[in-house]
């Protein structure tokens, strides 16, 4: 693959800043980003940020409407590094685990799984009940990476931005994207 492409989805869980920050950071790279936002994700963006939809879409190289199940990212012939769903709602996670493809988010994730590319789900919910845990196990068995948004404190963050940047860096580590965001354990 000559063009590095990463699909990023933002769904309706709290923590949309993580998906936004990933887009901001990837703008400084040669990675082509393909953004899709669920309807609940759009609502959560309005609740949690002052960012206007047009400004958010401008952070990505390409934006795809959630209802456009015929978009390029819905095809296995469209080569990507994989997909980061950040944050990933329990609804989205459940749809993917059951093979339901009711939106472009779940369809693109299904394609990533069937093509054996990397699917990283930055789940953001607590506490978890048994169905959530079983769904996560099912997705892990299918090859997805379950990466809950959990702050790390060994890096001694001083600001909320430090926490967000480190977490986004760890999420992007799953795609071998190094942006110098992560203070690595016992490294200088």
C-alpha positions as CSV (number, residue, x, y, z in Angstrom):
1,X,0.0,0.0,0.0
2,X,1.6,3.3,-1.1
3,X,-0.9,5.6,0.7
4,X,-1.2,5.1,4.4
5,X,-4.8,5.3,5.3
6,X,-6.5,5.1,8.7
7,X,-10.3,5.1,9.2
8,X,-11.4,7.0,12.4
9,X,-14.9,6.8,13.7
10,X,-16.3,8.9,16.5
11,X,-19.4,7.4,18.2
12,X,-21.8,8.4,21.0
13,X,-19.7,7.7,24.1
14,X,-18.3,10.4,26.3
15,X,-14.7,11.2,25.5
16,X,-14.9,12.6,21.9
17,X,-11.8,14.7,22.6
18,X,-9.7,11.5,22.2
19,X,-11.0,11.0,18.6
20,X,-10.6,14.7,17.9
21,X,-7.0,14.7,19.3
22,X,-6.1,11.7,17.1
23,X,-7.3,13.6,14.0
24,X,-5.4,16.7,15.1
25,X,-2.2,14.8,15.6
26,X,-2.5,12.8,12.4
27,X,-2.8,16.0,10.4
28,X,1.0,16.4,10.9
29,X,1.8,13.1,9.3
30,X,1.5,11.6,5.8
31,X,-1.4,9.4,6.9
32,X,-4.6,9.9,5.0
33,X,-7.5,9.9,7.5
34,X,-11.1,8.9,6.7
35,X,-13.6,10.2,9.3
36,X,-17.1,8.9,10.0
37,X,-19.2,10.1,12.9
38,X,-22.3,8.4,14.2
39,X,-25.5,10.4,14.9
40,X,-25.0,9.9,18.6
41,X,-21.3,10.9,18.1
42,X,-22.5,14.2,16.6
43,X,-24.7,14.8,19.6
44,X,-21.9,14.0,22.0
45,X,-19.5,16.4,20.2
46,X,-22.1,19.2,20.7
47,X,-22.4,18.3,24.4
48,X,-18.7,18.0,25.1
49,X,-17.0,20.6,22.8
50,X,-17.5,23.9,21.1
51,X,-16.3,22.5,17.9
52,X,-18.5,23.0,14.9
53,X,-19.2,20.0,12.6
54,X,-17.6,21.7,9.7
55,X,-14.4,22.3,11.7
56,X,-14.3,18.7,12.9
57,X,-14.7,17.4,9.4
58,X,-11.9,19.6,8.2
59,X,-9.5,17.8,10.5
60,X,-9.8,14.7,8.4
61,X,-8.4,14.2,4.9
62,X,-11.8,12.7,3.9
63,X,-15.2,12.8,5.6
64,X,-17.9,10.1,5.0
65,X,-21.5,10.5,6.0
66,X,-22.6,7.8,8.5
67,X,-25.5,6.8,6.2
68,X,-23.3,6.3,3.1
69,X,-22.8,2.5,3.4
70,X,-21.4,2.6,-0.2
71,X,-18.5,4.8,0.7
72,X,-15.0,3.7,-0.2
73,X,-14.3,2.6,3.4
74,X,-17.1,0.1,3.2
75,X,-15.2,-2.0,0.6
76,X,-12.5,-4.6,1.3
77,X,-10.8,-3.5,-1.9
78,X,-10.1,0.0,-0.3
79,X,-6.8,-0.6,1.4
80,X,-6.3,0.8,4.9
81,X,-4.0,0.4,7.9
82,X,-7.2,-0.4,9.8
83,X,-9.8,1.5,11.9
84,X,-9.8,3.3,15.2
85,X,-13.2,3.9,16.8
86,X,-12.6,6.5,19.4
87,X,-14.6,6.7,21.5
88,X,-16.5,3.5,20.9
89,X,-20.0,3.3,22.4
90,X,-21.4,0.1,23.7
91,X,-24.0,0.2,20.9
92,X,-21.4,0.4,18.2
93,X,-19.3,-2.3,19.9
94,X,-22.4,-4.6,20.1
95,X,-23.3,-4.0,16.4
96,X,-19.8,-4.9,15.3
97,X,-19.7,-8.1,17.4
98,X,-23.0,-9.4,16.0
99,X,-22.2,-8.5,12.4
100,X,-25.0,-5.9,12.2
101,X,-24.0,-3.3,9.7
102,X,-26.7,-0.6,10.1
103,X,-24.4,2.3,9.5
104,X,-21.1,3.1,7.8
105,X,-19.3,2.9,11.2
106,X,-20.3,-0.7,11.8
107,X,-20.0,-1.6,8.1
108,X,-16.4,-0.2,7.9
109,X,-15.5,-2.0,11.1
110,X,-16.9,-5.3,9.7
111,X,-14.8,-4.8,6.6
112,X,-11.7,-4.2,8.6
113,X,-12.3,-7.4,10.6
114,X,-13.0,-9.5,7.5
115,X,-9.9,-8.2,5.8
116,X,-7.9,-9.0,8.9
117,X,-6.7,-5.4,9.4
118,X,-6.4,-3.8,12.8
119,X,-9.6,-2.7,14.5
120,X,-9.1,-0.8,17.7
121,X,-12.1,0.0,19.9
122,X,-11.5,2.7,22.4
123,X,-14.4,1.8,24.6
124,X,-15.5,4.3,27.1
125,X,-18.1,3.0,29.6
126,X,-18.1,2.1,33.2
127,X,-19.1,0.0,35.0
128,X,-19.4,-2.9,32.6
129,X,-22.0,-5.6,32.9
130,X,-21.6,-9.2,31.8
131,X,-23.0,-8.6,28.3
132,X,-20.5,-5.9,27.7
133,X,-17.6,-8.2,28.8
134,X,-18.9,-11.1,26.7
135,X,-19.2,-8.7,23.7
136,X,-15.6,-7.5,24.3
137,X,-14.4,-11.1,24.5
138,X,-16.2,-12.0,21.2
139,X,-14.6,-9.0,19.5
140,X,-11.2,-9.9,20.8
141,X,-11.7,-13.5,19.4
142,X,-12.6,-11.9,16.1
143,X,-9.3,-10.0,16.1
144,X,-10.3,-6.6,17.4
145,X,-8.2,-4.8,20.0
146,X,-10.2,-3.7,23.0
147,X,-8.4,-0.5,24.3
148,X,-10.5,1.1,27.0
149,X,-9.8,4.8,27.5
150,X,-8.0,4.6,30.8
151,X,-5.4,7.2,31.9
152,X,-1.9,6.1,32.7
153,X,-0.2,7.8,35.6
154,X,3.4,6.4,35.3
155,X,4.0,9.2,32.8
156,X,3.3,11.7,35.6
157,X,0.9,13.9,33.6
158,X,0.7,17.5,34.7
159,X,-2.3,18.5,32.7
160,X,-5.4,17.0,31.2
161,X,-3.8,17.4,27.8
162,X,-0.9,15.3,29.0
163,X,-3.4,12.5,29.9
164,X,-5.3,12.8,26.5
165,X,-2.1,12.9,24.4
166,X,-0.6,9.9,26.2
167,X,-3.8,7.9,25.7
168,X,-4.1,8.9,22.0
169,X,-0.4,8.0,21.6
170,X,-1.0,4.5,23.0
171,X,-4.1,4.0,20.8
172,X,-2.0,5.0,17.7
173,X,0.7,2.6,18.9
174,X,-1.6,-0.2,17.8
175,X,-1.1,0.9,14.2
176,X,2.7,1.4,14.6
177,X,2.2,5.2,14.4
178,X,4.9,6.9,16.5
179,X,4.3,10.6,17.2
180,X,6.4,11.1,20.3
181,X,3.4,11.3,22.6
182,X,4.0,8.4,24.8
183,X,6.4,8.3,27.8
184,X,7.4,4.7,27.7
185,X,7.8,2.7,30.8
186,X,11.4,2.8,32.1
187,X,12.6,4.6,29.0
188,X,14.3,8.1,29.1
